Amino acid sequence: MKIYIDGQYYDEKDAKISVFDHGVLYGDGVFEGIRAYHGRVFKLREHIDRLYCSAHAILLKIPLPPAEMTAAVLDTCRENRIRNGYIRLLVTRGVGTLGLDPNRCKRPSVIVIADKIQLYPPELYERGMAIITVATTRNLHSALNPAIKSLNYLNNILAKIEANIGGCEEAIMLNAEGYVAECTGDNLFIVKGAQLLTPPLSSGALYGITRGVVMQLAAEHGLQVGEPQLTRYDLFNADECFLTGTGAELVPIVKIDGRVVGSGKPGPVTKALVAKYHALTQVSGEPISLPDSK
Ligand code: PXG
């Protein structure tokens, strides 16, 4: 595997950054997780936009314009002959001193990794997943806004650990007011009658790219899409529930904190949206343009 670091490709074993990089010292940086399907990068513009918005929010000036970043992602896929895979894009604050001051960091570093994807087992999609609410609440937006996809993911990691201790692969995170925000690396949706509901961004949810796609597909499917504040009660009494994310796509949720959701099986609306989402991933995206011989 070849890793892109600041305009050059390195073998995996040589792909290294400094221990003085503030990305390592302080989690000072931003990232994206992107999918490629059938030789195309899905929703690349949206991911690039979100990366620059995250960077803007932390006053991190990405050293190349979005068009060059886009080209770097596509080129890294070509370099690794990736047709289907997972792309991790990150920008660190760069090499600085041991002190906090980001002004000491002269140049941010850009890293692109294009790899095979680790998928959840297919049974999970057929049977659905059980999840639990965890004690760790989402970061306050007045402290570290969860809309920023920063390299400081400890809030999410702590919640993930609690999920694992509780025997689950994902967790519901509430915000400080007790409203549902999202999962540790996925957004959350419920179906109630003809409505598709997901927590608003102000709840502490990430502005998920998959979330946006699913909301659009649902509207086209004739569902009424809304973003009200949701409580655990709303989730327990939903007809259907699922989570969304670039890696996970759509995963049906059939049990929450021991309460069976709906029929206890993946529901018809979830299945219809899964089919629509898969269909879209097969036909859209930025072409990687791999030569046929490769
Ligand atoms: N919420 C959070 C907190 C996320 O980090 C999503 C929702 C889904 O967003 P997209 O744009 O992908 O639909 C994410 C992104 C992992 C992993 O390995 C997942 C994400 C990021 C990093 C790692 O599960 N998800």
Boltz pocket constraint, residues with backbone or C-beta under 6 A from the ligand:
constraints:
  - pocket:
      binder: B
      contacts: [[A, 33], [A, 146], [A, 156], [A, 182], [A, 183], [A, 184], [A, 185], [A, 186], [A, 187], [A, 205], [A, 206], [A, 207], [A, 208], [A, 209], [A, 210], [A, 211], [A, 244], [A, 245], [A, 246], [A, 247]]
      max_distance: 6.0
